[in-house]
């Protein structure tokens, strides 16, 4: 989950017009990575 927090912080600086495009995609992939590496028990 740590990587997701880092990615969310980094994407805060991207232009707001990208919120539903690139930013959203990057954030979803960060959550996916966290889920796949550290599966919920």
N, CA and C atoms as a LAMMPS dump frame, in Angstrom:
ITEM: TIMESTEP
0
ITEM: NUMBER OF ATOMS
123
ITEM: BOX BOUNDS ff ff ff
-5.0000000000000000e+02 5.0000000000000000e+02
-5.0000000000000000e+02 5.0000000000000000e+02
-5.0000000000000000e+02 5.0000000000000000e+02
ITEM: ATOMS id mol type element x y z
1 1 1 N 0.819 -1.19 0
2 1 2 C 0 0 0
3 1 3 C 0.866 1.258 0
4 2 1 N 2.081 1.115 0.429
5 2 2 C 2.991 2.254 0.493
6 2 3 C 3.211 2.879 -0.889
7 3 1 N 3.317 2.034 -1.902
8 3 2 C 3.524 2.552 -3.263
9 3 3 C 2.32 3.374 -3.721
10 4 1 N 1.13 2.971 -3.327
11 4 2 C -0.077 3.714 -3.705
12 4 3 C -0.057 5.115 -3.096
13 5 1 N 0.361 5.215 -1.859
14 5 2 C 0.445 6.517 -1.188
15 5 3 C 1.456 7.413 -1.905
16 6 1 N 2.588 6.849 -2.278
17 6 2 C 3.615 7.609 -2.993
18 6 3 C 3.075 8.105 -4.335
19 7 1 N 2.424 7.214 -5.073
20 7 2 C 1.875 7.58 -6.388
21 7 3 C 0.79 8.64 -6.251
22 8 1 N -0.104 8.487 -5.263
23 8 2 C -1.155 9.481 -5.067
24 8 3 C -0.553 10.845 -4.764
25 9 1 N 0.501 10.878 -3.967
26 9 2 C 1.177 12.141 -3.642
27 9 3 C 1.821 12.748 -4.888
28 10 1 N 2.457 11.907 -5.681
29 10 2 C 3.117 12.398 -6.894
30 10 3 C 2.112 12.93 -7.913
31 11 1 N 0.966 12.282 -8.026
32 11 2 C -0.014 12.698 -9.028
33 11 3 C -0.826 13.913 -8.584
34 12 1 N -0.686 14.335 -7.336
35 12 2 C -1.35 15.564 -6.884
36 12 3 C -0.853 16.781 -7.652
37 13 1 N 0.358 16.685 -8.202
38 13 2 C 0.97 17.826 -8.892
39 13 3 C 0.656 17.853 -10.389
40 14 1 N -0.062 16.858 -10.873
41 14 2 C -0.429 16.849 -12.291
42 14 3 C -1.579 17.822 -12.525
43 15 1 N -1.725 18.312 -13.751
44 15 2 C -2.812 19.257 -14.045
45 15 3 C -4.18 18.665 -13.723
46 16 1 N -5.068 19.482 -13.194
47 16 2 C -6.405 19.028 -12.806
48 16 3 C -7.209 18.527 -13.996
49 17 1 N -6.918 18.993 -15.182
50 17 2 C -7.659 18.54 -16.36
51 17 3 C -7.389 17.059 -16.658
52 18 1 N -6.329 16.518 -16.055
53 18 2 C -5.982 15.112 -16.258
54 18 3 C -6.605 14.191 -15.208
55 19 1 N -7.372 14.753 -14.278
56 19 2 C -7.915 13.95 -13.172
57 19 3 C -8.681 12.717 -13.628
58 20 1 N -9.413 12.803 -14.722
59 20 2 C -10.225 11.667 -15.151
60 20 3 C -9.578 10.913 -16.303
61 21 1 N -8.363 11.241 -16.621
62 21 2 C -7.64 10.565 -17.696
63 21 3 C -6.418 9.874 -17.146
64 22 1 N -5.285 10.442 -17.436
65 22 2 C -4 9.859 -17.072
66 22 3 C -3.848 9.678 -15.562
67 23 1 N -4.196 10.702 -14.796
68 23 2 C -4.045 10.634 -13.339
69 23 3 C -4.844 9.476 -12.759
70 24 1 N -6.067 9.351 -13.207
71 24 2 C -6.932 8.278 -12.728
72 24 3 C -6.355 6.91 -13.066
73 25 1 N -5.851 6.77 -14.261
74 25 2 C -5.28 5.499 -14.696
75 25 3 C -4.041 5.136 -13.866
76 26 1 N -3.182 6.1 -13.614
77 26 2 C -1.97 5.856 -12.837
78 26 3 C -2.327 5.468 -11.404
79 27 1 N -3.303 6.158 -10.834
80 27 2 C -3.711 5.855 -9.46
81 27 3 C -4.342 4.472 -9.349
82 28 1 N -5.175 4.115 -10.302
83 28 2 C -5.788 2.779 -10.29
84 28 3 C -4.732 1.693 -10.423
85 29 1 N -3.738 1.93 -11.273
86 29 2 C -2.688 0.922 -11.437
87 29 3 C -1.851 0.8 -10.165
88 30 1 N -1.615 1.891 -9.46
89 30 2 C -0.872 1.837 -8.201
90 30 3 C -1.623 1.017 -7.164
91 31 1 N -2.934 1.183 -7.118
92 31 2 C -3.733 0.378 -6.191
93 31 3 C -3.707 -1.092 -6.592
94 32 1 N -3.736 -1.346 -7.879
95 32 2 C -3.694 -2.717 -8.377
96 32 3 C -2.373 -3.384 -8.022
97 33 1 N -1.277 -2.668 -8.173
98 33 2 C 0.038 -3.202 -7.828
99 33 3 C 0.06 -3.56 -6.346
100 34 1 N -0.425 -2.65 -5.509
101 34 2 C -0.44 -2.9 -4.074
102 34 3 C -1.266 -4.129 -3.731
103 35 1 N -2.396 -4.273 -4.37
104 35 2 C -3.264 -5.413 -4.117
105 35 3 C -2.626 -6.721 -4.548
106 36 1 N -1.944 -6.709 -5.662
107 36 2 C -1.328 -7.929 -6.169
108 36 3 C -0.072 -8.333 -5.407
109 37 1 N 0.644 -7.364 -4.865
110 37 2 C 1.858 -7.671 -4.119
111 37 3 C 1.515 -8.066 -2.672
112 38 1 N 0.576 -7.351 -2.087
113 38 2 C 0.178 -7.591 -0.711
114 38 3 C -1.308 -7.943 -0.668
115 39 1 N -1.659 -9.164 -1.051
116 39 2 C -3.087 -9.529 -1.089
117 39 3 C -3.739 -9.46 0.289
118 40 1 N -4.996 -9.115 0.271
119 40 2 C -5.775 -9.034 1.507
120 40 3 C -5.95 -10.443 2.059
121 41 1 N -5.782 -10.595 3.357
122 41 2 C -5.873 -11.921 3.985
123 41 3 C -7.256 -12.188 4.482
